[in-house]
Amino acid sequence: MILQDKVLKLTEKETNIIIYLSKTKDAVGIDRLQSEVWKHHSKLETHTVETHIYRLRKKILKTFNDNDFIVSKKNGYQIT
């Protein structure tokens, strides 16, 4: 990702998260991200999504000083 002449190196999953979230105006829940981005349909509790979102937010904050690119809503995550 290149913006403002700054380069942000993203993993494939991070790229897929941003693409998926950018396609909807509504917040996307963890279960939906697991099934659509990871193709994981189990009801087992996992923190994979939260961990990826956390790391992605840190990268975006460090590179672009933007702490509000991905926001947490009551029913999931959303790109602002």
VMD Tcl script that builds the backbone (N, CA, C; Angstrom):
set m [mol new atoms 240]
animate dup $m
set s [atomselect $m all]
$s set {name element resname resid chain x y z} {
  {N N MET 1 A 0.850 -1.165 0.000}
  {CA C MET 1 A 0.000 0.000 0.000}
  {C C MET 1 A 0.899 1.232 0.000}
  {N N ILE 2 A 0.647 2.151 -0.907}
  {CA C ILE 2 A 1.417 3.393 -0.979}
  {C C ILE 2 A 0.439 4.557 -0.890}
  {N N LEU 3 A 0.702 5.450 0.040}
  {CA C LEU 3 A -0.127 6.640 0.233}
  {C C LEU 3 A 0.759 7.730 0.789}
  {N N GLN 4 A 0.594 8.922 0.302}
  {CA C GLN 4 A 1.383 10.064 0.775}
  {C C GLN 4 A 2.885 9.794 0.664}
  {N N ASP 5 A 3.298 9.111 -0.402}
  {CA C ASP 5 A 4.694 8.732 -0.617}
  {C C ASP 5 A 5.258 7.863 0.504}
  {N N LYS 6 A 4.392 7.197 1.230}
  {CA C LYS 6 A 4.810 6.263 2.279}
  {C C LYS 6 A 4.385 4.866 1.854}
  {N N VAL 7 A 5.231 3.888 2.150}
  {CA C VAL 7 A 4.963 2.514 1.771}
  {C C VAL 7 A 4.626 1.715 3.025}
  {N N LEU 8 A 3.562 0.944 2.930}
  {CA C LEU 8 A 3.152 0.076 4.034}
  {C C LEU 8 A 3.174 -1.356 3.522}
  {N N LYS 9 A 4.033 -2.167 4.092}
  {CA C LYS 9 A 4.120 -3.566 3.692}
  {C C LYS 9 A 3.058 -4.355 4.444}
  {N N LEU 10 A 2.211 -5.017 3.672}
  {CA C LEU 10 A 1.115 -5.788 4.249}
  {C C LEU 10 A 1.255 -7.254 3.904}
  {N N THR 11 A 0.787 -8.099 4.824}
  {CA C THR 11 A 0.712 -9.520 4.523}
  {C C THR 11 A -0.501 -9.750 3.629}
  {N N GLU 12 A -0.608 -10.925 3.088}
  {CA C GLU 12 A -1.758 -11.260 2.244}
  {C C GLU 12 A -3.067 -11.146 3.028}
  {N N LYS 13 A -3.075 -11.627 4.259}
  {CA C LYS 13 A -4.290 -11.553 5.085}
  {C C LYS 13 A -4.644 -10.112 5.411}
  {N N GLU 14 A -3.662 -9.298 5.717}
  {CA C GLU 14 A -3.926 -7.886 6.017}
  {C C GLU 14 A -4.529 -7.187 4.802}
  {N N THR 15 A -3.993 -7.494 3.632}
  {CA C THR 15 A -4.531 -6.935 2.401}
  {C C THR 15 A -5.973 -7.399 2.203}
  {N N ASN 16 A -6.217 -8.676 2.418}
  {CA C ASN 16 A -7.562 -9.222 2.252}
  {C C ASN 16 A -8.553 -8.625 3.250}
  {N N ILE 17 A -8.106 -8.363 4.462}
  {CA C ILE 17 A -8.969 -7.726 5.463}
  {C C ILE 17 A -9.374 -6.341 4.984}
  {N N ILE 18 A -8.407 -5.550 4.552}
  {CA C ILE 18 A -8.704 -4.189 4.088}
  {C C ILE 18 A -9.643 -4.227 2.880}
  {N N ILE 19 A -9.375 -5.102 1.941}
  {CA C ILE 19 A -10.233 -5.206 0.760}
  {C C ILE 19 A -11.650 -5.592 1.172}
  {N N TYR 20 A -11.770 -6.584 2.031}
  {CA C TYR 20 A -13.105 -7.033 2.430}
  {C C TYR 20 A -13.855 -5.934 3.191}
  {N N LEU 21 A -13.189 -5.286 4.135}
  {CA C LEU 21 A -13.848 -4.234 4.910}
  {C C LEU 21 A -14.214 -3.037 4.029}
  {N N SER 22 A -13.407 -2.769 3.024}
  {CA C SER 22 A -13.672 -1.608 2.171}
  {C C SER 22 A -14.860 -1.823 1.240}
  {N N LYS 23 A -15.302 -3.062 1.076}
  {CA C LYS 23 A -16.414 -3.357 0.174}
  {C C LYS 23 A -17.777 -3.163 0.827}
  {N N THR 24 A -17.796 -2.882 2.108}
  {CA C THR 24 A -19.070 -2.695 2.797}
  {C C THR 24 A -19.048 -1.424 3.625}
  {N N LYS 25 A -20.190 -0.815 3.753}
  {CA C LYS 25 A -20.302 0.392 4.584}
  {C C LYS 25 A -20.642 0.030 6.018}
  {N N ASP 26 A -21.068 -1.203 6.235}
  {CA C ASP 26 A -21.458 -1.660 7.568}
  {C C ASP 26 A -20.278 -2.306 8.283}
  {N N ALA 27 A -20.371 -2.366 9.593}
  {CA C ALA 27 A -19.359 -3.072 10.377}
  {C C ALA 27 A -19.441 -4.564 10.059}
  {N N VAL 28 A -18.293 -5.215 10.061}
  {CA C VAL 28 A -18.210 -6.639 9.751}
  {C C VAL 28 A -17.781 -7.380 11.009}
  {N N GLY 29 A -18.566 -8.367 11.393}
  {CA C GLY 29 A -18.290 -9.140 12.587}
  {C C GLY 29 A -17.141 -10.117 12.417}
  {N N ILE 30 A -16.632 -10.555 13.545}
  {CA C ILE 30 A -15.501 -11.492 13.562}
  {C C ILE 30 A -15.847 -12.786 12.837}
  {N N ASP 31 A -17.032 -13.329 13.088}
  {CA C ASP 31 A -17.430 -14.586 12.436}
  {C C ASP 31 A -17.434 -14.449 10.922}
  {N N ARG 32 A -17.915 -13.331 10.435}
  {CA C ARG 32 A -17.968 -13.104 8.987}
  {C C ARG 32 A -16.568 -12.955 8.402}
  {N N LEU 33 A -15.690 -12.245 9.109}
  {CA C LEU 33 A -14.305 -12.133 8.644}
  {C C LEU 33 A -13.630 -13.499 8.622}
  {N N GLN 34 A -13.875 -14.307 9.659}
  {CA C GLN 34 A -13.291 -15.648 9.689}
  {C C GLN 34 A -13.749 -16.471 8.499}
  {N N SER 35 A -15.029 -16.411 8.192}
  {CA C SER 35 A -15.532 -17.243 7.104}
  {C C SER 35 A -15.159 -16.690 5.725}
  {N N GLU 36 A -15.129 -15.382 5.568}
  {CA C GLU 36 A -14.876 -14.801 4.249}
  {C C GLU 36 A -13.394 -14.591 3.933}
  {N N VAL 37 A -12.612 -14.191 4.919}
  {CA C VAL 37 A -11.180 -13.935 4.680}
  {C C VAL 37 A -10.348 -15.191 4.932}
  {N N TRP 38 A -10.663 -15.906 6.000}
  {CA C TRP 38 A -9.892 -17.101 6.349}
  {C C TRP 38 A -10.520 -18.385 5.818}
  {N N LYS 39 A -11.768 -18.305 5.360}
  {CA C LYS 39 A -12.518 -19.496 4.925}
  {C C LYS 39 A -12.623 -20.497 6.065}
  {N N HIS 40 A -12.795 -19.979 7.271}
  {CA C HIS 40 A -12.870 -20.769 8.500}
  {C C HIS 40 A -14.304 -20.712 9.004}
  {N N HIS 41 A -14.971 -21.873 9.059}
  {CA C HIS 41 A -16.396 -21.887 9.385}
  {C C HIS 41 A -16.693 -22.525 10.735}
  {N N SER 42 A -15.712 -22.719 11.547}
  {CA C SER 42 A -15.907 -23.350 12.844}
  {C C SER 42 A -16.408 -22.346 13.867}
  {N N LYS 43 A -17.117 -22.829 14.843}
  {CA C LYS 43 A -17.602 -21.973 15.927}
  {C C LYS 43 A -16.603 -21.946 17.094}
  {N N LEU 44 A -15.424 -22.516 16.897}
  {CA C LEU 44 A -14.405 -22.486 17.937}
  {C C LEU 44 A -13.956 -21.055 18.174}
  {N N GLU 45 A -13.699 -20.733 19.442}
  {CA C GLU 45 A -13.240 -19.380 19.758}
  {C C GLU 45 A -11.776 -19.246 19.375}
  {N N THR 46 A -11.497 -18.216 18.619}
  {CA C THR 46 A -10.128 -17.939 18.204}
  {C C THR 46 A -9.936 -16.429 18.191}
  {N N HIS 47 A -8.731 -15.999 18.404}
  {CA C HIS 47 A -8.438 -14.569 18.422}
  {C C HIS 47 A -7.629 -14.154 17.200}
  {N N THR 48 A -7.682 -14.971 16.165}
  {CA C THR 48 A -6.928 -14.699 14.950}
  {C C THR 48 A -7.314 -13.361 14.335}
  {N N VAL 49 A -8.602 -13.112 14.202}
  {CA C VAL 49 A -9.061 -11.865 13.589}
  {C C VAL 49 A -8.608 -10.674 14.417}
  {N N GLU 50 A -8.850 -10.739 15.726}
  {CA C GLU 50 A -8.474 -9.634 16.602}
  {C C GLU 50 A -6.976 -9.356 16.544}
  {N N THR 51 A -6.175 -10.410 16.510}
  {CA C THR 51 A -4.724 -10.272 16.451}
  {C C THR 51 A -4.295 -9.606 15.143}
  {N N HIS 52 A -4.876 -10.025 14.029}
  {CA C HIS 52 A -4.540 -9.420 12.739}
  {C C HIS 52 A -4.966 -7.953 12.684}
  {N N ILE 53 A -6.148 -7.654 13.194}
  {CA C ILE 53 A -6.626 -6.263 13.204}
  {C C ILE 53 A -5.696 -5.414 14.074}
  {N N TYR 54 A -5.313 -5.934 15.230}
  {CA C TYR 54 A -4.415 -5.211 16.142}
  {C C TYR 54 A -3.088 -4.880 15.448}
  {N N ARG 55 A -2.489 -5.875 14.805}
  {CA C ARG 55 A -1.205 -5.660 14.117}
  {C C ARG 55 A -1.346 -4.714 12.933}
  {N N LEU 56 A -2.441 -4.841 12.216}
  {CA C LEU 56 A -2.698 -3.963 11.081}
  {C C LEU 56 A -2.866 -2.519 11.537}
  {N N ARG 57 A -3.600 -2.318 12.616}
  {CA C ARG 57 A -3.770 -0.968 13.170}
  {C C ARG 57 A -2.427 -0.372 13.582}
  {N N LYS 58 A -1.575 -1.187 14.209}
  {CA C LYS 58 A -0.257 -0.696 14.622}
  {C C LYS 58 A 0.574 -0.253 13.424}
  {N N LYS 59 A 0.557 -1.033 12.352}
  {CA C LYS 59 A 1.300 -0.674 11.142}
  {C C LYS 59 A 0.787 0.640 10.551}
  {N N ILE 60 A -0.528 0.764 10.479}
  {CA C ILE 60 A -1.137 1.967 9.905}
  {C C ILE 60 A -0.833 3.183 10.769}
  {N N LEU 61 A -0.914 3.025 12.079}
  {CA C LEU 61 A -0.612 4.128 12.992}
  {C C LEU 61 A 0.846 4.560 12.852}
  {N N LYS 62 A 1.746 3.595 12.805}
  {CA C LYS 62 A 3.176 3.907 12.717}
  {C C LYS 62 A 3.525 4.595 11.392}
  {N N THR 63 A 2.939 4.130 10.305}
  {CA C THR 63 A 3.288 4.664 8.988}
  {C C THR 63 A 2.538 5.941 8.639}
  {N N PHE 64 A 1.238 5.979 8.946}
  {CA C PHE 64 A 0.401 7.096 8.521}
  {C C PHE 64 A -0.135 7.947 9.672}
  {N N ASN 65 A 0.208 7.576 10.891}
  {CA C ASN 65 A -0.276 8.295 12.072}
  {C C ASN 65 A -1.807 8.377 12.078}
  {N N ASP 66 A -2.444 7.299 11.660}
  {CA C ASP 66 A -3.905 7.227 11.592}
  {C C ASP 66 A -4.384 6.131 12.537}
  {N N ASN 67 A -4.987 6.552 13.619}
  {CA C ASN 67 A -5.468 5.612 14.625}
  {C C ASN 67 A -6.929 5.236 14.400}
  {N N ASP 68 A -7.554 5.804 13.376}
  {CA C ASP 68 A -8.982 5.580 13.150}
  {C C ASP 68 A -9.298 4.979 11.789}
  {N N PHE 69 A -8.332 4.356 11.140}
  {CA C PHE 69 A -8.587 3.753 9.829}
  {C C PHE 69 A -9.549 2.576 9.959}
  {N N ILE 70 A -9.279 1.701 10.905}
  {CA C ILE 70 A -10.182 0.587 11.204}
  {C C ILE 70 A -10.708 0.823 12.613}
  {N N VAL 71 A -12.018 0.962 12.717}
  {CA C VAL 71 A -12.628 1.221 14.017}
  {C C VAL 71 A -13.428 0.008 14.466}
  {N N SER 72 A -13.530 -0.128 15.775}
  {CA C SER 72 A -14.353 -1.184 16.360}
  {C C SER 72 A -15.736 -0.631 16.622}
  {N N LYS 73 A -16.712 -1.354 16.149}
  {CA C LYS 73 A -18.107 -1.024 16.410}
  {C C LYS 73 A -18.678 -2.134 17.285}
  {N N LYS 74 A -19.875 -1.922 17.774}
  {CA C LYS 74 A -20.528 -2.920 18.622}
  {C C LYS 74 A -20.629 -4.272 17.905}
  {N N ASN 75 A -20.864 -4.229 16.593}
  {CA C ASN 75 A -21.083 -5.477 15.857}
  {C C ASN 75 A -19.936 -5.849 14.923}
  {N N GLY 76 A -18.759 -5.250 15.087}
  {CA C GLY 76 A -17.616 -5.650 14.276}
  {C C GLY 76 A -16.659 -4.514 13.964}
  {N N TYR 77 A -15.940 -4.678 12.856}
  {CA C TYR 77 A -14.920 -3.726 12.438}
  {C C TYR 77 A -15.380 -2.998 11.175}
  {N N GLN 78 A -14.902 -1.766 11.053}
  {CA C GLN 78 A -15.306 -0.943 9.919}
  {C C GLN 78 A -14.167 -0.003 9.538}
  {N N ILE 79 A -13.999 0.211 8.237}
  {CA C ILE 79 A -13.035 1.199 7.759}
  {C C ILE 79 A -13.755 2.532 7.691}
  {N N THR 80 A -13.093 3.564 8.246}
  {CA C THR 80 A -13.723 4.889 8.255}
  {C C THR 80 A -13.307 5.705 7.048}
}
mol reanalyze $m
mol bondsrecalc $m
mol representation Tube
mol addrep $m
